[in-house]
Amino acid sequence: MDFENIIVEKENRIATVIIHRPQSLNALNIRTISELGIALDDLVLDKEIRVIIITGSGEKSFVAGADIKEFADFGKEKAEELSRNGQNTLFNKIENLNKPVIAAINGFALGGGLELALASHIRYVSENAKLGLPEVTLGLIPGYGGTQRLPKLVGKGWANEIIFSAKMISAQQAKDIGLVNEVFGLEELIPKAKELANIIANNSPMAIEKAIKSVNSSDSEKGFETEISSFGELFEMEDKTEGVAAFLEKRKPMF
């Protein structure tokens, strides 16, 4: 499929998905959300791809929020539909994807942009980045999972401050409170994200898929049971056979 607002690059078992709307600082509109969802579906089916990196084009913005013009005149029903469709099409899909998603945050990550990063499994950020959820300044709240995922990462106290104040925080503060994993210079961001992606890509994709499922269930009543069953299921899979054999034979596994 030819995309209008994103670019997909593939190299060494890693796919880099670049949000490319430079005229609007890569703001998310309905089409971009749809294209990202379609691209992720394609990448899940691509057996060569083991890790996905999502980033924004340019040096100023990862995603500077949603495209407000699209929903300025919505009523209750259309607004709920927008939120639900966005979560099902993209944000929940990312969180539950069977391949790791690294958000490489290269500048502004505001509103829907921060929510996109929150849905990703790992977050790397450039030193120039500013992160925030400014929805209350519009008389709204985050609608793509921000009120649910942010507290799980940083606790309710920090989540409340970030959401209620609508203020932007720096990359370093985001790391200090556990919102992002690492901070790098802008020129290092993508190389460092790919370095991590390469490390992950060398590990068992079957085990990583089960790990994602288990970690995502960690705040549910069935979390321990999910881990136990996933652990057991892996004993019936070829990656476990290869991994254990490689360990006993003192060689690197070939997954």
KELUM-933134 format. One record per residue: residue in three letters; x, y, z of N, C-alpha, C in turn; residue number from 1. Coordinates in steps of 0.05 Angstrom, whole numbers. Layout:
BEGIN
ATOM  res     n.u     n.v     n.w    ca.u    ca.v    ca.w     c.u     c.v     c.w    n
ATOM  Ala       X       Y       Z       X       Y       Z       X       Y       Z  NUM
...
This chain:
BEGIN
ATOM  res     n.u     n.v     n.w    ca.u    ca.v    ca.w     c.u     c.v     c.w    n
ATOM  Met      17     -24       0       0       0       0      17      25       0    1
ATOM  Asp      10      45     -16      23      71     -15      11      88       7    2
ATOM  Phe      29      97      25      20     114      47      24     143      40    3
ATOM  Glu       6     160      51       8     189      47      23     202      70    4
ATOM  Asn      20     192      94      30     206     118      51     191     134    5
ATOM  Ile      58     168     125      79     153     139      99     141     119    6
ATOM  Ile     123     135     128     143     122     113     152      97     128    7
ATOM  Val     154      74     115     162      49     127     189      40     115    8
ATOM  Glu     209      37     132     235      28     123     242       2     137    9
ATOM  Lys     254     -17     123     261     -43     134     290     -49     130   10
ATOM  Glu     303     -58     152     332     -65     150     339     -82     173   11
ATOM  Asn     353    -104     168     364    -122     188     343    -130     209   12
ATOM  Arg     320    -139     200     299    -149     218     285    -127     234   13
ATOM  Ile     291    -102     227     279     -79     242     263     -62     222   14
ATOM  Ala     239     -55     229     223     -36     213     222      -9     228   15
ATOM  Thr     227      12     213     225      39     224     201      52     210   16
ATOM  Val     182      60     226     158      73     216     160     103     223   17
ATOM  Ile     161     119     202     165     148     206     139     163     200   18
ATOM  Ile     129     178     220     105     194     215     114     219     201   19
ATOM  His     103     224     177     113     245     160      91     265     152   20
ATOM  Arg      86     284     170      68     306     164      82     332     173   21
ATOM  Pro     104     339     159     120     362     168     105     388     169   22
ATOM  Gln      84     391     153      70     416     153      54     420     179   23
ATOM  Ser      50     399     195      35     402     220      50     389     243   24
ATOM  Leu      77     389     242      93     377     263      85     348     269   25
ATOM  Asn      77     334     248      70     306     249      45     300     266   26
ATOM  Ala      27     320     268       3     316     283     -13     292     272   27
ATOM  Leu     -26     278     291     -42     254     283     -69     263     273   28
ATOM  Asn     -76     255     249    -103     258     240    -115     230     236   29
ATOM  Ile    -140     228     228    -153     202     225    -139     185     204   30
ATOM  Arg    -130     197     182    -117     182     161     -90     171     172   31
ATOM  Thr     -75     187     186     -49     177     196     -53     154     216   32
ATOM  Ile     -72     156     233     -78     135     252     -85     109     236   33
ATOM  Ser    -101     112     215    -109      89     199     -84      77     185   34
ATOM  Glu     -67      94     173     -44      84     160     -25      70     179   35
ATOM  Leu     -21      81     203      -4      68     222     -15      40     230   36
ATOM  Gly     -41      39     233     -54      13     240     -49      -8     217   37
ATOM  Ile     -53       1     193     -49     -17     170     -20     -26     168   38
ATOM  Ala      -1      -7     172      27     -13     171      35     -34     192   39
ATOM  Leu      24     -31     216      30     -50     237      19     -77     231   40
ATOM  Asp      -5     -78     220     -16    -104     211       2    -118     191   41
ATOM  Asp      12    -103     172      31    -114     152      56    -124     165   42
ATOM  Leu      67    -109     184      92    -116     197      89    -140     214   43
ATOM  Val      66    -144     226      61    -168     242      63    -193     224   44
ATOM  Leu      53    -191     200      54    -213     181      81    -218     168   45
ATOM  Asp      98    -198     170     125    -200     158     143    -216     176   46
ATOM  Lys     149    -240     170     165    -257     188     194    -249     191   47
ATOM  Glu     203    -232     172     230    -222     174     233    -200     195   48
ATOM  Ile     212    -186     201     213    -164     220     208    -173     248   49
ATOM  Arg     226    -165     266     224    -174     294     220    -151     314   50
ATOM  Val     228    -127     306     225    -103     323     216     -80     306   51
ATOM  Ile     199     -62     318     189     -39     303     196     -14     319   52
ATOM  Ile     206       6     304     212      32     316     193      52     304   53
ATOM  Ile     180      68     320     163      90     311     176     116     318   54
ATOM  Thr     178     134     298     190     160     303     176     181     285   55
ATOM  Gly     183     206     288     172     227     272     193     238     252   56
ATOM  Ser     184     250     231     203     261     211     213     288     222   57
ATOM  Gly     237     296     213     248     321     221     262     320     249   58
ATOM  Glu     269     344     258     284     345     283     269     360     305   59
ATOM  Lys     244     367     301     229     383     320     207     367     334   60
ATOM  Ser     196     348     321     171     336     331     169     306     326   61
ATOM  Phe     163     291     347     154     264     344     125     264     334   62
ATOM  Val     107     273     351      79     278     343      69     301     361   63
ATOM  Ala      62     323     349      54     347     365      24     347     370   64
ATOM  Gly      13     324     378     -15     323     385     -33     313     362   65
ATOM  Ala     -59     315     366     -79     307     347     -85     331     329   66
ATOM  Asp     -98     326     306    -106     347     288    -133     358     297   67
ATOM  Ile    -132     380     312    -156     390     326    -178     398     306   68
ATOM  Lys    -170     407     283    -190     415     263    -209     393     256   69
ATOM  Glu    -201     368     258    -218     346     250    -241     342     269   70
ATOM  Phe    -238     349     294    -259     342     313    -270     367     327   71
ATOM  Ala    -264     390     318    -272     415     331    -303     417     335   72
ATOM  Asp    -318     407     316    -347     410     317    -362     384     324   73
ATOM  Phe    -347     364     335    -359     338     342    -378     341     366   74
ATOM  Gly    -398     324     366    -415     321     390    -406     296     405   75
ATOM  Lys    -422     289     426    -415     267     444    -410     240     429   76
ATOM  Glu    -429     233     412    -428     207     399    -404     205     380   77
ATOM  Lys    -399     226     364    -377     225     346    -350     226     361   78
ATOM  Ala    -350     240     383    -325     242     399    -319     214     411   79
ATOM  Glu    -339     201     422    -335     174     432    -325     155     410   80
ATOM  Glu    -337     157     387    -329     140     365    -300     146     357   81
ATOM  Leu    -292     171     356    -265     179     350    -245     166     369   82
ATOM  Ser    -252     168     395    -234     157     416    -233     126     414   83
ATOM  Arg    -256     114     411    -257      84     410    -243      73     385   84
ATOM  Asn    -248      86     363    -236      76     338    -206      80     338   85
ATOM  Gly    -197     103     349    -168     108     351    -154      87     369   86
ATOM  Gln    -167      81     391    -155      62     409    -154      34     397   87
ATOM  Asn    -176      26     384    -176      -1     372    -159      -3     347   88
ATOM  Thr    -158      19     331    -143      19     306    -113      20     311   89
ATOM  Leu    -104      34     332     -76      39     335     -65      35     363   90
ATOM  Phe     -75      49     383     -62      51     409     -63      24     424   91
ATOM  Asn     -86      12     425     -87     -15     438     -72     -36     421   92
ATOM  Lys     -73     -32     395     -59     -51     377     -29     -50     383   93
ATOM  Ile     -18     -26     386      11     -24     392      17     -38     419   94
ATOM  Glu       2     -32     439       7     -44     466       7     -74     465   95
ATOM  Asn     -11     -86     450     -15    -114     449      -2    -128     426   96
ATOM  Leu      14    -113     410      27    -125     387      46    -147     396   97
ATOM  Asn      49    -168     380      66    -190     387      96    -185     381   98
ATOM  Lys     102    -161     371     130    -153     366     135    -128     382   99
ATOM  Pro     159    -125     393     165    -101     409     164     -75     393  100
ATOM  Val     153     -54     404     152     -28     391     167      -8     408  101
ATOM  Ile     187       4     396     203      25     409     195      52     398  102
ATOM  Ala     187      70     416     181      97     408     207     113     410  103
ATOM  Ala     216     124     387     240     141     387     230     170     385  104
ATOM  Ile     229     183     408     215     209     410     234     232     404  105
ATOM  Asn     232     243     380     251     262     370     240     291     371  106
ATOM  Gly     232     300     394     221     327     396     194     327     410  107
ATOM  Phe     176     344     402     150     347     416     135     320     415  108
ATOM  Ala     126     312     439     107     289     441      85     299     459  109
ATOM  Leu      64     310     446      43     323     460      16     309     454  110
ATOM  Gly      -2     309     473     -28     298     468     -27     269     457  111
ATOM  Gly     -39     266     434     -39     240     421     -11     229     415  112
ATOM  Gly       8     247     412      36     239     408      47     225     433  113
ATOM  Leu      42     237     456      51     224     481      36     198     485  114
ATOM  Glu      10     198     479      -5     173     481       5     151     463  115
ATOM  Leu      15     159     440      27     139     421      52     127     434  116
ATOM  Ala      68     144     447      92     135     460      85     118     484  117
ATOM  Leu      64     125     499      56     110     522      47      82     515  118
ATOM  Ala      35      79     491      25      53     482      49      35     474  119
ATOM  Ser      71      47     467      95      32     458     107      17     482  120
ATOM  His     123      -4     476     134     -20     497     158      -7     510  121
ATOM  Ile     173       9     495     198      21     504     199      49     493  122
ATOM  Arg     209      68     508     210      96     499     239     107     502  123
ATOM  Tyr     251     114     480     276     129     479     269     158     470  124
ATOM  Val     284     177     481     277     205     476     302     222     471  125
ATOM  Ser     299     242     454     321     260     449     321     283     469  126
ATOM  Glu     345     295     473     348     315     494     330     339     489  127
ATOM  Asn     323     345     464     307     369     458     277     364     461  128
ATOM  Ala     269     340     469     241     333     470     226     347     492  129
ATOM  Lys     201     353     487     182     363     507     157     345     506  130
ATOM  Leu     149     336     530     127     317     531     104     328     548  131
ATOM  Gly      79     323     540      57     332     556      30     324     545  132
ATOM  Leu      10     328     562     -18     322     554     -34     348     559  133
ATOM  Pro     -36     364     538     -49     391     541     -79     392     538  134
ATOM  Glu     -92     369     538    -120     368     530    -138     385     548  135
ATOM  Val    -132     388     574    -150     403     591    -151     433     584  136
ATOM  Thr    -130     442     569    -131     470     560    -152     474     538  137
ATOM  Leu    -161     452     527    -182     453     506    -210     445     518  138
ATOM  Gly    -210     441     544    -235     432     557    -240     402     552  139
ATOM  Leu    -218     387     547    -220     358     542    -202     343     560  140
ATOM  Ile    -201     317     557    -181     300     570    -169     282     549  141
ATOM  Pro    -146     269     555    -135     251     535    -155     229     528  142
ATOM  Gly    -157     222     503    -177     203     494    -166     178     481  143
ATOM  Tyr    -139     176     479    -127     153     467    -111     137     487  144
ATOM  Gly    -121     136     512    -109     118     532     -90     132     551  145
ATOM  Gly     -87     158     549     -68     173     566     -74     172     596  146
ATOM  Thr    -100     173     603    -107     173     631    -104     145     643  147
ATOM  Gln    -101     124     627     -98      97     636     -69      88     637  148
ATOM  Arg     -54      95     616     -27      85     614      -7     102     630  149
ATOM  Leu     -11     128     631       8     145     645      11     138     675  150
ATOM  Pro     -12     134     689      -9     127     718       6     101     723  151
ATOM  Lys       4      82     704      18      57     707      48      60     705  152
ATOM  Leu      56      80     690      85      85     687      97     102     709  153
ATOM  Val      83     123     716      94     144     734      80     146     760  154
ATOM  Gly      58     132     764      42     134     789      21     156     785  155
ATOM  Lys       0     155     803     -22     173     800     -14     202     806  156
ATOM  Gly       5     206     824      12     233     831      24     249     808  157
ATOM  Trp      44     237     795      56     250     772      36     251     748  158
ATOM  Ala      21     230     744       1     230     723     -19     253     727  159
ATOM  Asn     -29     256     751     -48     277     756     -36     305     751  160
ATOM  Glu     -11     309     760       2     335     756       5     341     726  161
ATOM  Ile      15     321     711      19     325     682      -7     330     668  162
ATOM  Ile     -28     315     675     -54     318     661     -68     343     670  163
ATOM  Phe     -69     349     697     -84     372     707     -72     398     699  164
ATOM  Ser     -44     399     699     -31     424     694     -27     430     664  165
ATOM  Ala     -27     408     648     -23     410     619       5     421     612  166
ATOM  Lys      23     421     632      50     432     626      67     411     612  167
ATOM  Met      86     421     597     105     404     584     129     399     603  168
ATOM  Ile     139     374     601     162     367     617     185     361     599  169
ATOM  Ser     210     364     610     234     359     594     239     330     591  170
ATOM  Ala     258     323     573     266     296     569     278     284     594  171
ATOM  Gln     295     300     608     308     290     632     288     285     654  172
ATOM  Gln     268     304     658     248     299     678     231     275     672  173
ATOM  Ala     226     271     646     211     247     638     225     222     646  174
ATOM  Lys     252     222     643     268     198     651     268     196     681  175
ATOM  Asp     270     218     695     272     217     725     247     205     737  176
ATOM  Ile     223     209     725     199     199     736     190     172     724  177
ATOM  Gly     207     161     706     202     135     695     184     135     671  178
ATOM  Leu     180     158     659     162     160     635     177     149     610  179
ATOM  Val     203     154     609     219     144     586     242     128     597  180
ATOM  Asn     254     111     579     276      94     588     303     108     588  181
ATOM  Glu     309     122     565     335     134     563     333     161     547  182
ATOM  Val     352     178     552     354     204     538     380     205     522  183
ATOM  Phe     379     214     497     402     215     480     403     242     465  184
ATOM  Gly     426     249     455     427     271     436     411     264     412  185
ATOM  Leu     401     285     398     383     280     375     396     262     354  186
ATOM  Glu     422     267     349     436     251     328     440     222     337  187
ATOM  Glu     439     217     363     443     190     373     417     174     375  188
ATOM  Leu     394     187     374     369     174     381     363     150     365  189
ATOM  Ile     362     153     338     355     130     321     377     108     322  190
ATOM  Pro     403     115     321     423      94     324     421      79     350  191
ATOM  Lys     415      92     372     412      79     397     387      61     398  192
ATOM  Ala     365      71     386     341      55     384     346      30     367  193
ATOM  Lys     361      33     345     367      10     329     386      -9     343  194
ATOM  Glu     404       2     359     422     -15     374     407     -33     393  195
ATOM  Leu     388     -22     407     371     -38     425     354     -57     409  196
ATOM  Ala     343     -48     387     326     -65     370     342     -90     360  197
ATOM  Asn     367     -86     353     384    -108     344     389    -128     367  198
ATOM  Ile     393    -118     391     396    -136     414     371    -153     417  199
ATOM  Ile     348    -140     416     322    -154     420     318    -174     397  200
ATOM  Ala     325    -166     373     320    -183     349     335    -209     350  201
ATOM  Asn     357    -210     366     373    -234     368     361    -254     388  202
ATOM  Asn     341    -246     403     329    -263     423     305    -278     411  203
ATOM  Ser     294    -296     426     272    -313     416     247    -296     411  204
ATOM  Pro     237    -295     386     212    -280     381     188    -293     395  205
ATOM  Met     189    -320     398     167    -333     411     166    -325     441  206
ATOM  Ala     189    -325     453     190    -317     482     183    -288     486  207
ATOM  Ile     192    -271     467     185    -242     470     155    -238     467  208
ATOM  Glu     143    -252     448     114    -250     445      99    -257     471  209
ATOM  Lys     108    -279     484      96    -287     509     103    -267     532  210
ATOM  Ala     127    -256     531     134    -236     551     117    -211     549  211
ATOM  Ile     111    -202     525      94    -179     521      66    -184     533  212
ATOM  Lys      55    -207     527      29    -215     537      29    -216     568  213
ATOM  Ser      50    -227     579      51    -230     608      55    -203     622  214
ATOM  Val      73    -186     612      77    -160     624      51    -144     622  215
ATOM  Asn      37    -145     599      12    -130     596     -10    -139     615  216
ATOM  Ser      -8    -163     625     -28    -173     643     -20    -170     672  217
ATOM  Ser       3    -156     677      14    -154     704      -4    -139     724  218
ATOM  Asp     -22    -122     713     -39    -107     731     -68    -118     732  219
ATOM  Ser     -71    -143     723     -97    -156     724     -96    -179     744  220
ATOM  Glu    -119    -189     751    -121    -211     770    -109    -237     758  221
ATOM  Lys    -108    -238     732     -99    -263     719     -70    -261     711  222
ATOM  Gly     -55    -241     720     -28    -237     712     -10    -260     718  223
ATOM  Phe     -10    -271     742       7    -293     749      -1    -318     733  224
ATOM  Glu     -26    -322     729     -35    -345     714     -26    -343     684  225
ATOM  Thr     -27    -318     674     -18    -314     646      12    -321     644  226
ATOM  Glu      27    -312     664      56    -319     663      60    -349     665  227
ATOM  Ile      47    -362     683      50    -391     686      43    -406     660  228
ATOM  Ser      20    -399     649      12    -414     624      31    -407     601  229
ATOM  Ser      40    -382     599      58    -374     578      85    -389     581  230
ATOM  Phe      94    -390     605     119    -404     611     117    -434     603  231
ATOM  Gly      95    -446     609      91    -474     602      89    -478     572  232
ATOM  Glu      74    -460     559      70    -463     530      96    -461     515  233
ATOM  Leu     115    -445     524     141    -443     511     157    -469     511  234
ATOM  Phe     151    -487     530     165    -512     531     158    -531     508  235
ATOM  Glu     136    -523     494     127    -539     471     136    -527     445  236
ATOM  Met     152    -505     446     159    -490     422     188    -494     415  237
ATOM  Glu     194    -491     389     221    -497     379     242    -478     389  238
ATOM  Asp     234    -453     396     254    -434     406     266    -443     433  239
ATOM  Lys     249    -455     450     259    -465     475     279    -488     470  240
ATOM  Thr     273    -506     452     290    -528     445     317    -518     436  241
ATOM  Glu     317    -498     418     342    -486     407     357    -471     429  242
ATOM  Gly     342    -455     444     356    -439     465     370    -456     486  243
ATOM  Val     357    -477     495     368    -494     516     392    -510     504  244
ATOM  Ala     388    -520     479     410    -535     466     434    -517     462  245
ATOM  Ala     430    -492     454     453    -474     450     467    -468     476  246
ATOM  Phe     452    -465     497     464    -460     524     481    -484     532  247
ATOM  Leu     470    -508     529     485    -532     538     509    -537     520  248
ATOM  Glu     507    -529     495     529    -533     475     548    -509     475  249
ATOM  Lys     543    -490     491     560    -466     494     564    -451     467  250
ATOM  Arg     541    -446     454     541    -431     429     518    -411     429  251
ATOM  Lys     518    -393     410     496    -374     408     472    -388     395  252
ATOM  Pro     448    -383     406     424    -395     394     418    -382     367  253
ATOM  Met     405    -397     350     397    -388     323     367    -388     322  254
ATOM  Phe     355    -366     331     326    -364     330     316    -354     304  255
